[in-house]
Amino acid sequence: IVPPMEYDPDTAEALSEFVQVAEQGAIVSWCWVAQPRAAHPLDEPFAWAMIRLDGADVPMIHCVAAPAEASLATGARVQAVWAPETRGFISDISHFELAGGGN
């Protein structure tokens, strides 16, 4: 479940219903971080990616753990990896990984 956009882009009507989406999606766009810094979410090289979850109309940005830059591609399928403890924030998703054991 994800929150809605603030308003409908066609009618400007306020939106308030949550949207049911899947834990998997596809990478729309991405960039590789070869040398993560202290402020980054992962200690190992990773990608920042725009991910369109199945059932969503728009992508979200999050990090993707991958074994190597060459293993990523636009359109690659990813799966959410949940934090050990969830609290109802975006940080409940620790990161994404390649679906099907690609990581």
LUMDRENFI-534144 format. One line per 8 residues: number of its first residue (from 1); their letters; for each residue x, y, z of N, C-alpha, C, CB. Coordinates in pm, whole numbers. Glycine has a CB too. Layout:
<pts>
NUM	A	X/Y/Z/X/Y/Z/X/Y/Z/X/Y/Z | ... $
</pts>
This chain:
<pts>
1	IVPPMEYD	85/-117/0/0/0/0/90/123/0/-97/0/122 | 59/217/-87/133/343/-91/34/458/-85/221/352/-219 | 78/572/-34/-12/687/-30/-35/742/-170/45/797/61 | -145/812/-189/-175/868/-320/-94/994/-346/-324/898/-332 | -97/1039/-471/-46/1172/-500/-137/1270/-427/-41/1202/-657 | -93/1393/-408/-174/1491/-336/-303/1523/-410/-95/1618/-314 | -294/1529/-543/-412/1566/-622/-409/1496/-756/-419/1719/-641 | -526/1486/-818/-539/1427/-950/-479/1524/-1051/-689/1395/-983 $
9	PDTAEALS	-384/1481/-1135/-319/1573/-1229/-413/1624/-1338/-201/1505/-1292 | -523/1554/-1363/-617/1597/-1467/-725/1690/-1413/-682/1476/-1531 | -774/1664/-1291/-887/1740/-1237/-850/1831/-1121/-995/1646/-1193 | -731/1815/-1064/-686/1889/-946/-765/1853/-821/-697/2039/-971 | -845/1747/-829/-921/1700/-713/-825/1638/-611/-1030/1597/-756 | -848/1667/-483/-765/1610/-377/-782/1458/-374/-800/1671/-239 | -673/1385/-354/-677/1240/-348/-641/1195/-206/-581/1176/-452 | -711/1093/-156/-683/1049/-20/-679/897/-3/-785/1106/73 $
17	EFVQVAEQ	-716/822/-107/-719/676/-95/-581/617/-120/-821/617/-194 | -543/524/-33/-417/454/-52/-430/360/-172/-376/375/75 | -318/327/-234/-316/245/-355/-245/114/-324/-247/320/-473 | -306/3/-360/-246/-129/-341/-146/-154/-454/-355/-242/-337 | -21/-179/-419/82/-210/-518/158/-334/-473/180/-90/-538 | 234/-391/-565/312/-512/-535/446/-476/-472/334/-595/-664 | 514/-576/-420/649/-559/-365/755/-570/-475/676/-663/-256 | 713/-604/-596/805/-614/-709/772/-506/-811/797/-754/-774 $
25	GAIVSWCW	871/-474/-891/851/-376/-996/964/-381/-1096/839/-236/-937 | 969/-279/-1181/1071/-273/-1286/1150/-143/-1274/1006/-284/-1426 | 1279/-153/-1303/1364/-35/-1304/1332/46/-1429/1516/-74/-1300 | 1302/174/-1409/1271/265/-1519/1398/338/-1563/1162/368/-1477 | 1479/376/-1468/1603/447/-1493/1693/426/-1371/1578/601/-1521 | 1825/435/-1390/1914/409/-1277/2051/471/-1299/1927/259/-1253 | 2125/487/-1189/2265/527/-1197/2343/450/-1091/2281/682/-1177 | 2464/414/-1124/2548/330/-1039/2631/416/-944/2640/241/-1125 $
33	VAQPRAAH	2640/373/-820/2724/439/-719/2837/340/-688/2642/478/-588 | 2952/362/-749/3065/269/-736/3135/281/-601/3165/291/-847 | 3135/400/-545/3204/424/-417/3109/494/-320/3334/508/-439 | 3028/416/-249/2934/476/-154/3005/558/-47/2849/368/-88 | 2939/662/-3/2990/746/104/2916/715/233/2976/897/69 | 2961/772/342/2902/742/473/2752/771/479/2972/824/581 | 2706/870/407/2564/907/411/2475/817/325/2547/1050/367 | 2535/734/242/2456/646/155/2392/533/234/2543/589/43 $
41	PLDEPFAW	2282/477/183/2210/373/257/2279/237/260/2075/357/198 | 2369/209/166/2438/80/160/2588/103/162/2397/0/34 | 2661/9/222/2807/18/230/2877/-31/104/2856/-60/349 | 2811/-118/30/2867/-175/-93/2817/-95/-214/2828/-326/-107 | 2885/-103/-329/2834/-37/-448/2688/-75/-473/2922/-73/-571 | 2610/21/-521/2467/1/-542/2419/97/-650/2387/22/-410 | 2291/92/-682/2232/184/-778/2120/263/-713/2181/109/-902 | 2110/390/-749/1988/465/-724/1901/436/-846/2014/622/-703 $
49	AMIRLDGA	1775/406/-823/1689/370/-936/1550/427/-921/1682/219/-950 | 1492/461/-1033/1349/492/-1040/1282/357/-1065/1314/600/-1155 | 1194/317/-973/1131/185/-977/980/202/-986/1170/101/-853 | 919/143/-1088/773/144/-1098/723/11/-1043/725/168/-1246 | 665/17/-923/610/-104/-863/489/-151/-943/570/-80/-716 | 470/-280/-951/354/-335/-1022/227/-281/-957/355/-492/-1019 | 141/-221/-1037/18/-161/-987/27/-11/-967/-21/-226/-859 | 148/46/-976/166/190/-958/163/261/-1093/299/220/-884 $
57	DVPMIHCV	122/386/-1091/122/467/-1213/253/542/-1233/7/566/-1208 | 322/571/-1124/445/650/-1132/557/578/-1057/424/793/-1074 | 681/601/-1097/793/535/-1028/830/608/-899/915/527/-1119 | 902/537/-814/958/593/-691/1109/574/-696/895/525/-563 | 1181/654/-622/1327/639/-618/1366/560/-493/1398/777/-621 | 1459/467/-511/1511/390/-398/1643/328/-442/1409/280/-351 | 1713/266/-349/1841/204/-382/1823/56/-415/1941/221/-265 | 1909/8/-503/1906/-132/-547/2042/-194/-520/1867/-144/-698 $
65	AAPAEASL	2044/-299/-439/2167/-374/-416/2184/-471/-533/2163/-451/-278 | 2301/-470/-593/2327/-558/-707/2473/-600/-702/2295/-487/-843 | 2505/-719/-752/2643/-768/-744/2741/-688/-829/2647/-911/-785 | 2691/-625/-937/2779/-548/-1025/2694/-457/-1113/2867/-641/-1112 | 2753/-350/-1159/2683/-258/-1248/2629/-331/-1371/2775/-144/-1292 | 2704/-426/-1423/2664/-499/-1543/2539/-584/-1522/2777/-588/-1590 | 2502/-610/-1397/2383/-692/-1371/2254/-611/-1377/2395/-759/-1235 | 2265/-480/-1388/2147/-393/-1393/2115/-352/-1535/2169/-270/-1307 $
73	ATGARVQA	1987/-327/-1559/1942/-278/-1688/1805/-214/-1670/1937/-393/-1793 | 1776/-117/-1754/1642/-62/-1756/1547/-176/-1789/1629/56/-1859 | 1440/-187/-1713/1344/-296/-1731/1369/-415/-1640/1346/-342/-1872 | 1485/-419/-1573/1515/-530/-1482/1411/-534/-1371/1658/-518/-1423 | 1377/-655/-1330/1278/-674/-1223/1348/-671/-1088/1200/-807/-1242 | 1285/-602/-993/1340/-592/-858/1233/-627/-754/1395/-451/-832 | 1281/-662/-636/1196/-703/-524/1235/-621/-402/1210/-858/-495 | 1136/-573/-327/1163/-498/-204/1224/-589/-98/1035/-432/-150 $
81	VWAPETRG	1319/-537/-24/1376/-604/93/1337/-518/213/1536/-622/82 | 1260/-576/302/1205/-501/414/1303/-490/530/1076/-565/462 | 1298/-378/600/1377/-359/721/1328/-457/827/1367/-211/772 | 1413/-495/921/1372/-589/1026/1252/-539/1107/1488/-617/1119 | 1244/-409/1124/1132/-350/1198/1067/-243/1111/1181/-290/1335 | 935/-250/1093/865/-152/1010/785/-57/1098/773/-222/909 | 775/71/1049/706/174/1127/611/259/1043/807/263/1194 | 595/224/917/505/301/832/572/415/757/395/356/914 $
89	FISDISHF	704/404/733/778/506/661/845/442/539/884/573/754 | 894/527/447/964/476/329/1085/393/370/1007/592/238 | 1143/423/484/1259/348/532/1223/205/574/1323/420/649 | 1093/172/574/1053/32/598/1109/-58/488/899/20/605 | 1127/-1/369/1195/-75/262/1343/-45/278/1141/-33/116 | 1419/-145/318/1563/-128/337/1628/-92/204/1627/-256/395 | 1595/-170/101/1646/-150/-34/1572/-246/-125/1802/-173/-40 | 1605/-246/-251/1554/-344/-347/1669/-432/-391/1486/-273/-469 $
97	ELAGGGN	1636/-552/-438/1735/-641/-497/1677/-697/-625/1775/-756/-398 | 1763/-749/-710/1716/-808/-835/1624/-925/-804/1835/-852/-923 | 1512/-932/-872/1416/-1040/-850/1471/-1169/-909/1279/-1006/-914 | 1432/-1280/-851/1474/-1409/-902/1615/-1447/-863/1463/-1411/-1050 | 1665/-1392/-753/1797/-1433/-705/1912/-1375/-782/1808/-1579/-707 | 1890/-1265/-855/1997/-1204/-932/2102/-1136/-847/1941/-1106/-1026 | 2078/-1124/-718/2173/-1054/-631/2249/-1151/-545/2103/-952/-545 $
</pts>
